[in-house]
Amino acid sequence: MTDDTFIEGPLYEKRKKVYPQSVHGTFRRIKWAILCVTLGIYYLLPFVRWNRGPGLPYQAVLIDLPHRRFYFFFIELWPQEVYYFTGLLIIAAMTLFLMNAVAGRLWCGYLCPQTVWTDLFYAVERWVEGDRRERMQGDKRYWSFDHIRKVATKHFLWIMIAWWTGGAWVLYFDDAPTLVKELATFQAPFIAYLWIGILTATTYLFAGHAREQTCIYMCPWPRIQAALTDEWALNVTYRRDRGEPRMSVKKAEAARAHGDVAGDCVDCHQCINVCPTGVDIRHGIQLGCIQCGLCIDACNNVMGEIGRPGGLIGYDTDINMQRRREGKAPIYRVIRPRTLIYAAAIALVGTIMLYALATRSTMSINVLHERNPLFVQLADGGVRNDYTVRLLNKGMARSFAIEVSGLPGATARIAGIERQPDGRLIVEVGQDQTREIRMSVQVPPAQLPKSTVNVEIGSTDVASGQTATARDHFVPADR
């Protein structure tokens, strides 16, 4: 059996360059505010200082790889506490799902780094080359001196923004003022220059050239969110029941004068002209639509100019589209099982993380029983077991008293540590350090257990009385 069905035309559509037009309105102002806040935090946060005490870094947010620490203002995380990052990832995923359930691709339209940096690059482009019409005309006379000058200026500014973007990223991994001085004097480590180069190139490529292609072809989220959304989610929607049939202002007035139906859409294409991905929202929700709301601003501006009410394009639901066709009033259900489940998951994980953070200890102890040999038979008939004990101190330099419990008659010894006059074994551990010690536990023959027993090795902060314990076992000789 043969198939006579063929696909006509190319399998890949050549890119059509998008020239977004500037627009003013509520959603544009929201996007400007988010851009300023998010980029301000990203670029300036490394320079914020936070006093943690002597010997500790003064940078508020720092990923200290050499010392294996993550500092976030008053929070200090160790590698053993990577579960906090797991919790943050879960919260981020649930927040993304919640945003999608409430209003579609809110993340894509307002908060995605690709959107934010592309917005900034578009702003620079408009400032240098002019708005949509000027840029389109400039591309037609590509080899004119004025056009080459503007394009060169634009790309220089883009590269500077991309360079500072890469530079800001590496500042989170070392003391920012110090690293800036080292970078300026070419004394910084090679790895810093390498990552600045990589991030400069990727920012310049994605925000300056790939732009909407990243959203349409590279990003997996549009495909994922389409499977997660439902008919109650708000999406940027063209209200066909009000806008159709489309016609010019004069033709619409004439049609209404004759008692014919005329839609409010005047087919001005302003909603297309302002779209950063070149989408015609009048064709419905599409993969390229990032739900940024700029088409809403453009349409409302046009409606205001021709004396018609706004809202021809707005955030709406599939349910309401159907209800309007049936002559019913719109209804909205932001709170529904889907959103409640996502919100509950965020609250649960957040509560667990806060509780773990509030009750976590600044010290811990780990014990590892020596395997070769498991025990040592002493000359007097007693038995000795050896252990490797690791003490972890997440605070200032402290002294820990080490003791063994759960084994009557046991005597503990630590290599290189002499007993205090009161009989305690005191181990000093430096600030934000770990210390590994070798400890032996000896039991006289009269008190040897008949079989393997569990023992508890504890450490107590001499100053505060805070304790940490670890369990292991004591192996007697074969009896």
Buried (B, 14 or more C-beta within 10 A) or exposed (E): EEEEEEEEEEEEEEEEEBBBBBBEBEBBEBBEEBBEEBBEEBBEBBBEEBEBEEEBBBBBBBBBEEEEBBBEEEEBBBEEBEEBEEBEEBBEBBBBBBBBBBBBBBBBBBBBBBBBBBBBBBEBBBEBBBBBEEBEEBEEEEEEEEBEEBBEBBBEBBBEBBBBBBBBBBBBBBBBBEBBEBBEEEEBEEEBBEBBEEBBBBBBEBBBEBBBBBBBEEBEBBEEBEEBBEEBBBBBBBBBEBBBBBBEBEBBEEBEEEEEEBBBBBEBEBBBBBBBBBBBBBEEBEBBBBBBBBBBBBBBBBBEEEEBEBBBBBBBBBBBBEBBEEEEEEEEEEEEEBBEBBBEBBEEBBEEBEEEEEEEEBBBBBBEBBEEEBBBBBEEEBBBBBBEBBBBBBBBEBBBBBBBEBBEEBEBBBEEBEEEEEEBBBBBBEBBBBBEBBBBBBBBBEEBBEEEBEBBBBBBBBEEEBBBBBEBBBBBBEE
